[in-house]
Amino acid sequence: MTTKHTAPASLSRRLVQLVLSCIVLGAGVACLLDAALGSDGYSTLISGLTKTSGLPFVVVNASVGVLLIALAWSRGTRPGVGTIVQTVVVGSTVSLLLPLLPTPDALGARFVELAIAFALLSLGVAGYLASHTGAGPAEAAAISFDPPMPFKWSYTVLQAISGLIGWALGAAVGPGTLLVSLFVGPTVDLLTRALFHSRKVSA
């Protein structure tokens, strides 16, 4: 009896962890946007490409996402249910929460919200990747980075380069862009080891 139900129970637990972590991640994105101190490097890239191309944000976001997932797949990081759930749940959570957040006027309050956003983003990314159900575009690209390197560095390089390109294309940046781009990768790596007991970040 125990052997029969171990695999389904494990899968159920991973799926619950995936969805909850994506909700946390979405809340972090909403707080980051509400603080208005700069978005993450990947989003800055999408904003810059949107400004330059004149295409709708959703079209650019989907196109770049599919390209990164395809590149990651070609290097052995296969998409999974988490790839889809991450996109849908995070986007839905942001859409629901953002109108409800009381946008702070005081700069100090905005930095507090940025700190909250950073914590939620890091926990959300670590949790959803630790479910091992597939990765979203930015995380898949970092995991499949060429040349291979630990996630804490590959994610930092990916976010930093994306942010620089987005800024060069006219997207707005700020202290939030620096904070998220430079420190989320190492923080996700730390949380993966400390909370989810994995030796390395993977999909």
Backbone bond lengths (Angstrom), bond angles and torsions (degrees), N, CA, C in turn:
res aa  C-N    CA-C-N  psi(-1)  N-CA   C-N-CA  omega(-1)  CA-C   N-CA-C  phi
1 M - - - 1.473 - - 1.534 111.16 -
2 T 1.342 116.99 -46.81 1.459 120.48 -178.49 1.519 111.41 -61.76
3 T 1.351 115.52 -43.62 1.459 120.01 -178.85 1.526 111.57 -63.08
4 K 1.334 116.03 -38.28 1.459 120.27 -178.18 1.524 112.02 -61.65
5 H 1.356 116.05 -39.29 1.460 119.22 -170.87 1.518 114.16 -98.08
6 T 1.321 118.48 -1.09 1.461 120.54 -177.41 1.526 111.96 -64.51
7 A 1.349 116.75 -49.10 1.454 120.21 -176.46 1.528 113.20 -63.53
8 P 1.393 117.97 -49.01 1.456 118.32 178.31 1.526 112.60 -60.71
9 A 1.362 116.07 -39.96 1.464 119.20 -179.66 1.518 110.03 -63.12
10 S 1.331 115.82 -41.27 1.454 120.14 179.47 1.523 110.59 -64.00
11 L 1.317 117.21 -41.88 1.461 121.55 179.55 1.527 110.28 -65.32
12 S 1.331 116.17 -42.57 1.466 120.25 179.03 1.523 110.73 -60.52
13 R 1.328 116.31 -44.19 1.461 120.59 179.94 1.523 110.81 -62.32
14 R 1.326 116.47 -41.51 1.461 120.79 -179.53 1.527 111.69 -66.25
15 L 1.336 116.42 -37.98 1.462 119.92 179.43 1.531 111.44 -68.67
16 V 1.342 116.00 -39.19 1.468 119.80 176.41 1.523 109.75 -63.70
17 Q 1.335 116.25 -43.66 1.463 120.76 178.13 1.526 110.78 -61.75
18 L 1.320 116.63 -40.63 1.466 121.53 178.44 1.529 110.95 -58.93
19 V 1.325 116.77 -51.74 1.469 120.88 -175.80 1.529 110.66 -65.86
20 L 1.338 117.42 -46.69 1.465 120.39 -179.55 1.532 111.26 -61.90
21 S 1.333 115.70 -41.71 1.469 119.51 -180.00 1.521 111.44 -65.46
22 C 1.331 116.58 -36.95 1.466 119.97 178.69 1.527 111.27 -69.17
23 I 1.333 116.87 -32.02 1.468 120.15 174.75 1.522 109.57 -65.88
24 V 1.347 116.13 -43.97 1.467 120.84 177.11 1.525 110.26 -60.91
25 L 1.321 116.65 -43.78 1.464 121.60 178.59 1.532 110.61 -61.47
26 G 1.335 116.54 -43.68 1.456 120.60 178.35 1.521 111.96 -62.44
27 A 1.336 116.56 -39.06 1.466 120.31 176.62 1.518 110.48 -63.56
28 G 1.333 116.84 -37.59 1.456 120.95 177.52 1.515 111.96 -64.99
29 V 1.332 116.42 -42.16 1.466 120.45 178.16 1.528 110.20 -63.62
30 A 1.340 116.95 -42.17 1.463 121.13 179.37 1.532 110.86 -61.26
31 C 1.334 116.67 -44.50 1.469 120.50 178.54 1.524 110.95 -64.55
32 L 1.326 116.74 -38.44 1.462 120.82 179.31 1.529 110.67 -63.01
33 L 1.315 115.98 -44.64 1.463 120.25 179.17 1.525 110.95 -67.58
34 D 1.331 116.71 -39.04 1.462 120.80 -178.17 1.534 111.59 -67.69
35 A 1.345 116.33 -33.97 1.465 120.13 179.35 1.524 111.57 -67.20
36 A 1.330 116.59 -25.81 1.474 122.81 176.46 1.528 112.73 54.22
37 L 1.350 114.94 45.95 1.465 120.46 177.25 1.529 111.44 -119.33
38 G 1.331 115.63 20.33 1.460 120.48 -179.00 1.518 111.10 109.27
39 S 1.326 117.40 134.89 1.458 121.46 179.34 1.529 110.16 -92.24
40 D 1.316 116.68 178.96 1.466 120.80 179.11 1.520 110.41 -66.97
41 G 1.331 115.87 164.25 1.462 120.95 -176.27 1.513 113.65 -60.47
42 Y 1.327 117.39 -41.21 1.464 121.30 -178.50 1.526 110.59 -63.25
43 S 1.340 116.81 -46.08 1.464 120.35 178.83 1.527 111.40 -65.33
44 T 1.341 116.27 -33.50 1.461 120.76 176.68 1.527 110.75 -63.78
45 L 1.329 115.90 -39.73 1.464 120.62 176.07 1.520 110.82 -60.99
46 I 1.328 116.76 -46.79 1.467 120.50 -179.31 1.531 110.15 -62.46
47 S 1.333 116.43 -40.79 1.471 120.11 178.54 1.524 111.15 -62.91
48 G 1.340 116.27 -42.47 1.460 120.59 179.07 1.516 112.17 -64.21
49 L 1.322 116.62 -43.50 1.464 120.54 178.48 1.528 110.86 -65.32
50 T 1.327 116.41 -35.74 1.464 120.58 178.05 1.525 110.73 -64.46
51 K 1.338 116.34 -43.98 1.464 120.53 178.74 1.525 111.15 -61.93
52 T 1.330 115.44 -44.26 1.467 120.40 -175.44 1.523 112.64 -71.52
53 S 1.337 116.28 -42.13 1.466 120.56 -174.17 1.526 112.87 -82.33
54 G 1.336 115.88 -27.49 1.460 119.09 -175.47 1.519 113.04 80.86
55 L 1.335 117.15 0.86 1.460 121.49 178.53 1.530 110.01 -80.12
56 P 1.332 118.37 157.51 1.458 120.89 176.67 1.528 111.25 -61.98
57 F 1.352 116.60 147.04 1.459 122.21 -179.13 1.526 111.31 -54.33
58 V 1.344 116.25 -43.05 1.462 120.04 -176.04 1.529 111.24 -63.77
59 V 1.331 117.14 -35.04 1.472 121.01 179.62 1.529 110.41 -69.74
60 V 1.333 116.43 -45.46 1.469 120.43 178.98 1.522 110.25 -63.73
61 N 1.324 116.19 -44.29 1.467 121.08 -179.16 1.524 111.16 -59.94
62 A 1.337 116.44 -45.92 1.462 121.01 -179.41 1.531 110.95 -66.13
63 S 1.324 116.76 -41.52 1.470 120.99 -177.81 1.528 111.44 -64.54
64 V 1.328 116.32 -48.53 1.467 120.11 179.02 1.526 110.09 -64.33
65 G 1.327 116.73 -39.61 1.458 120.64 179.26 1.515 112.50 -60.57
66 V 1.317 116.18 -46.94 1.477 120.68 179.75 1.529 109.94 -63.17
67 L 1.332 116.79 -40.78 1.466 120.61 179.39 1.532 111.26 -61.46
68 L 1.330 117.07 -46.20 1.468 120.64 -178.87 1.528 111.81 -66.86
69 I 1.319 116.57 -39.63 1.472 119.92 178.69 1.524 110.19 -65.53
70 A 1.343 116.85 -39.70 1.469 120.91 178.08 1.529 110.93 -64.32
71 L 1.340 116.77 -42.97 1.459 120.47 177.91 1.526 111.09 -63.43
72 A 1.338 115.86 -42.18 1.464 119.58 178.98 1.528 110.75 -64.42
73 W 1.329 116.34 -39.70 1.469 121.11 179.64 1.531 109.98 -63.35
74 S 1.325 115.91 -39.21 1.469 119.31 179.82 1.528 111.38 -64.86
75 R 1.330 117.10 -20.46 1.463 121.59 178.43 1.522 112.49 -102.86
76 G 1.331 116.52 12.45 1.459 120.22 171.47 1.515 116.29 102.75
77 T 1.336 119.18 -3.17 1.465 121.12 177.82 1.514 108.49 -95.54
78 R 1.323 115.65 98.06 1.462 120.56 -173.96 1.521 110.95 -79.12
79 P 1.338 116.94 141.55 1.466 119.57 173.97 1.525 110.37 -69.36
80 G 1.291 117.15 158.55 1.452 121.55 179.20 1.511 110.20 -149.25
81 V 1.333 115.71 -166.94 1.461 119.69 -179.63 1.524 110.74 -60.71
82 G 1.344 116.47 -32.03 1.462 120.10 179.04 1.511 112.79 -64.38
83 T 1.323 117.02 -29.45 1.464 121.53 178.71 1.525 110.70 -62.37
84 I 1.336 115.46 -41.02 1.466 120.83 179.87 1.523 111.16 -78.59
85 V 1.335 115.96 -46.25 1.468 120.33 -177.76 1.522 110.70 -60.67
86 Q 1.337 116.73 -40.73 1.466 120.05 -179.78 1.520 110.89 -57.49
87 T 1.319 116.43 -46.72 1.464 120.87 -178.23 1.520 111.68 -65.45
88 V 1.330 116.72 -47.44 1.466 121.35 -175.08 1.525 111.43 -70.29
89 V 1.338 116.98 -49.06 1.469 120.38 -174.65 1.528 111.17 -70.16
90 V 1.333 116.88 -42.89 1.470 119.21 179.44 1.529 110.11 -62.83
91 G 1.320 117.05 -46.93 1.458 120.72 179.75 1.522 112.31 -61.09
92 S 1.332 116.50 -42.70 1.461 120.90 179.85 1.522 111.43 -66.07
93 T 1.333 116.65 -41.10 1.462 120.94 179.93 1.522 111.04 -63.97
94 V 1.326 116.18 -43.20 1.470 120.10 178.14 1.530 110.17 -61.48
95 S 1.324 117.06 -45.34 1.464 121.54 -178.92 1.530 111.67 -61.77
96 L 1.332 116.58 -36.37 1.464 120.56 -178.92 1.527 112.18 -76.96
97 L 1.344 116.65 -41.39 1.458 120.20 -172.40 1.523 114.10 -83.15
98 L 1.307 117.15 -37.09 1.470 120.43 -172.44 1.531 113.45 -55.46
99 P 1.345 119.08 -44.02 1.473 118.31 178.88 1.537 112.92 -67.88
100 L 1.337 117.23 -19.24 1.459 120.67 -176.37 1.526 113.27 -89.48
101 L 1.324 116.69 -17.50 1.462 119.99 -176.88 1.529 110.83 -75.91
102 P 1.333 116.65 132.73 1.475 119.67 178.00 1.528 110.09 -79.70
103 T 1.309 116.84 99.85 1.465 120.84 -176.65 1.530 110.64 -58.00
104 P 1.344 117.91 118.33 1.467 120.16 -178.05 1.529 111.72 -76.00
105 D 1.329 115.41 143.21 1.464 120.19 177.27 1.524 111.55 -90.49
106 A 1.335 116.27 -37.94 1.461 120.85 -176.90 1.526 110.25 -69.76
107 L 1.321 115.74 137.24 1.468 120.34 -178.23 1.521 111.31 -61.54
108 G 1.329 117.52 -39.17 1.458 120.65 179.64 1.517 111.60 -61.35
109 A 1.330 117.23 -42.48 1.460 121.03 179.11 1.526 111.11 -65.69
110 R 1.320 116.32 -34.82 1.469 119.63 178.40 1.531 110.71 -67.47
111 F 1.329 117.40 -36.29 1.463 119.96 177.04 1.531 111.19 -69.66
112 V 1.329 117.11 -34.01 1.471 120.52 174.70 1.525 109.49 -62.69
113 E 1.333 115.87 -44.41 1.464 119.84 178.84 1.531 110.50 -64.88
114 L 1.318 117.48 -35.36 1.463 121.13 176.21 1.528 110.68 -62.94
115 A 1.338 117.08 -41.84 1.467 121.11 178.60 1.528 110.61 -63.46
116 I 1.338 116.31 -41.09 1.469 120.71 177.14 1.524 109.83 -63.30
117 A 1.329 115.84 -43.04 1.463 120.74 179.00 1.525 110.85 -59.52
118 F 1.332 116.09 -44.17 1.466 120.51 -179.37 1.527 111.03 -59.72
119 A 1.333 116.23 -45.47 1.471 120.44 -179.69 1.524 111.11 -63.11
120 L 1.332 116.95 -44.47 1.468 120.77 -179.56 1.523 111.57 -66.76
121 L 1.334 116.77 -41.76 1.466 120.39 178.06 1.527 111.33 -59.55
122 S 1.321 116.07 -47.74 1.462 120.84 -177.35 1.528 111.19 -63.68
123 L 1.334 116.28 -45.21 1.464 120.37 179.51 1.518 111.12 -65.74
124 G 1.333 116.58 -41.29 1.460 120.17 -179.46 1.516 113.06 -63.96
125 V 1.336 117.13 -45.62 1.465 120.90 179.36 1.526 110.52 -64.19
126 A 1.335 116.82 -45.70 1.474 120.45 179.92 1.524 110.79 -61.14
127 G 1.336 116.53 -43.62 1.464 120.35 -177.48 1.507 113.61 -67.18
128 Y 1.331 116.59 -43.47 1.467 117.56 -177.32 1.528 111.23 -72.52
129 L 1.336 118.16 -35.77 1.462 119.39 176.54 1.533 111.13 -68.53
130 A 1.333 116.76 -34.54 1.468 120.37 -179.66 1.528 112.21 -70.12
131 S 1.344 117.68 -11.37 1.467 119.58 174.90 1.532 111.09 -77.16
132 H 1.324 116.85 -13.66 1.477 123.48 177.18 1.531 111.63 52.90
133 T 1.324 115.12 49.33 1.467 120.27 179.70 1.529 112.23 -118.69
134 G 1.327 116.96 8.29 1.458 121.02 -178.28 1.515 110.30 119.48
135 A 1.328 116.20 156.42 1.466 121.23 -175.78 1.518 111.59 -121.52
136 G 1.341 115.32 151.52 1.455 121.53 174.03 1.519 110.55 -74.12
137 P 1.325 117.82 175.78 1.472 121.99 -172.42 1.528 115.11 -54.64
138 A 1.331 118.23 -53.82 1.472 120.41 -175.35 1.525 111.49 -65.33
139 E 1.339 116.32 -43.44 1.456 119.68 -178.57 1.530 111.64 -69.91
140 A 1.343 116.80 -39.17 1.470 120.35 177.81 1.521 110.64 -62.30
141 A 1.342 116.02 -41.95 1.463 119.96 179.13 1.523 110.99 -63.49
142 A 1.336 117.22 -39.07 1.465 120.65 179.51 1.523 111.67 -68.61
143 I 1.323 116.25 -40.79 1.468 120.41 179.71 1.526 110.69 -64.93
144 S 1.342 116.09 -33.06 1.470 121.26 -177.17 1.521 112.40 -98.86
145 F 1.314 116.97 19.17 1.468 122.08 -173.20 1.528 112.01 -54.90
146 D 1.315 116.23 140.91 1.468 122.33 178.65 1.543 108.43 -121.92
147 P 1.348 119.22 115.66 1.460 127.37 5.18 1.525 111.93 -74.90
148 P 1.348 117.40 152.97 1.465 120.99 -178.04 1.528 111.48 -60.16
149 M 1.321 116.11 139.23 1.463 122.29 175.19 1.515 108.72 -154.51
150 P 1.328 118.86 162.61 1.466 120.37 178.68 1.526 111.91 -55.85
151 F 1.324 116.05 146.25 1.460 122.03 -176.67 1.521 111.74 -54.58
152 K 1.320 118.21 -39.03 1.462 120.07 -176.35 1.525 112.01 -60.17
153 W 1.341 116.54 -28.43 1.466 119.47 177.94 1.529 111.47 -93.09
154 S 1.333 117.35 -41.66 1.470 119.78 -178.56 1.525 110.80 -63.96
155 Y 1.333 117.09 -38.98 1.464 120.34 179.41 1.527 110.57 -67.70
156 T 1.337 115.35 -38.45 1.464 120.29 177.88 1.525 110.75 -63.82
157 V 1.337 116.63 -46.07 1.469 121.13 179.33 1.531 109.99 -62.08
158 L 1.339 116.70 -45.33 1.464 120.94 -179.20 1.531 111.30 -60.78
159 Q 1.336 116.07 -47.52 1.470 119.97 -179.02 1.530 111.40 -66.02
160 A 1.331 116.20 -41.63 1.471 119.93 -178.14 1.532 111.20 -65.33
161 I 1.330 116.81 -46.58 1.470 120.30 179.56 1.530 110.34 -64.33
162 S 1.338 116.53 -42.11 1.463 120.52 178.54 1.520 110.75 -60.32
163 G 1.340 115.81 -43.60 1.460 120.37 179.53 1.521 112.31 -63.19
164 L 1.325 116.52 -41.82 1.466 120.85 179.64 1.532 111.68 -64.80
165 I 1.329 115.51 -43.16 1.474 119.11 179.13 1.525 110.03 -64.90
166 G 1.345 115.88 -44.35 1.459 119.96 178.91 1.518 112.13 -60.01
167 W 1.337 115.89 -42.42 1.470 120.95 178.13 1.528 110.79 -63.81
168 A 1.342 116.73 -41.57 1.465 120.87 178.75 1.528 111.56 -64.18
169 L 1.338 115.55 -26.84 1.471 120.03 179.59 1.524 112.33 -89.22
170 G 1.341 116.46 2.62 1.459 119.07 174.55 1.500 116.62 106.44
171 A 1.331 118.41 2.82 1.462 120.51 178.81 1.529 110.54 -77.22
172 A 1.315 116.30 150.96 1.461 121.19 -179.81 1.532 109.92 -78.59
173 V 1.327 116.07 142.52 1.464 121.62 175.62 1.529 107.94 -129.28
174 G 1.330 116.32 168.48 1.457 120.26 179.98 1.513 110.05 -166.45
175 P 1.325 117.71 -171.58 1.466 120.23 -179.90 1.523 112.80 -59.83
176 G 1.334 116.86 -30.57 1.460 119.74 177.01 1.512 112.14 -63.40
177 T 1.324 116.25 -36.74 1.471 121.10 178.08 1.518 110.33 -61.87
178 L 1.326 116.74 -44.90 1.465 120.84 178.60 1.520 111.62 -65.04
179 L 1.334 116.03 -46.45 1.466 120.38 -177.40 1.518 111.54 -59.49
180 V 1.320 115.43 -51.25 1.461 119.91 -176.91 1.531 111.19 -68.40
181 S 1.319 116.37 -44.78 1.467 120.03 -176.19 1.521 112.26 -63.76
182 L 1.330 117.43 -39.52 1.462 120.65 -173.43 1.524 114.42 -89.53
183 F 1.350 117.33 -25.74 1.463 117.77 -169.34 1.525 116.17 -120.85
184 V 1.326 118.91 -11.41 1.464 118.64 178.78 1.527 110.80 -66.75
185 G 1.339 117.66 -42.82 1.467 120.64 179.80 1.523 113.13 -54.53
186 P 1.344 118.91 -55.66 1.468 120.37 177.75 1.531 113.00 -60.76
187 T 1.334 117.31 -35.59 1.469 120.00 -179.90 1.524 111.24 -69.39
188 V 1.330 117.03 -40.48 1.472 120.85 175.59 1.520 110.20 -61.04
189 D 1.327 116.42 -42.31 1.465 120.91 178.23 1.531 110.36 -59.92
190 L 1.326 117.51 -43.85 1.468 122.30 179.67 1.521 111.08 -64.98
191 L 1.337 117.60 -45.14 1.463 121.03 -179.11 1.528 111.41 -66.87
192 T 1.324 116.47 -35.36 1.464 120.21 178.51 1.524 110.77 -60.16
193 R 1.316 116.13 -40.99 1.461 120.66 179.51 1.526 111.66 -75.07
194 A 1.341 116.22 -43.94 1.466 120.60 -172.25 1.531 113.08 -77.97
195 L 1.334 117.54 -42.64 1.456 120.91 -174.54 1.520 113.40 -97.79
196 F 1.331 116.58 -34.20 1.469 119.28 -173.23 1.524 112.59 -111.04
197 H 1.324 116.31 4.03 1.468 122.90 170.13 1.533 113.62 54.55
198 S 1.334 115.77 39.26 1.458 120.58 174.68 1.522 109.03 -109.64
199 R 1.311 116.38 144.11 1.476 119.49 -178.79 1.510 112.31 -75.42
200 K 1.336 116.81 -24.82 1.465 119.17 178.54 1.520 109.89 -150.47
201 V 1.309 115.93 160.13 1.454 121.75 178.22 1.530 108.56 -78.53
202 S 1.328 117.06 130.58 1.468 121.53 177.21 1.518 108.17 -153.13
203 A 1.332 114.06 168.15 1.473 118.97 179.71 1.518 110.26 -92.58
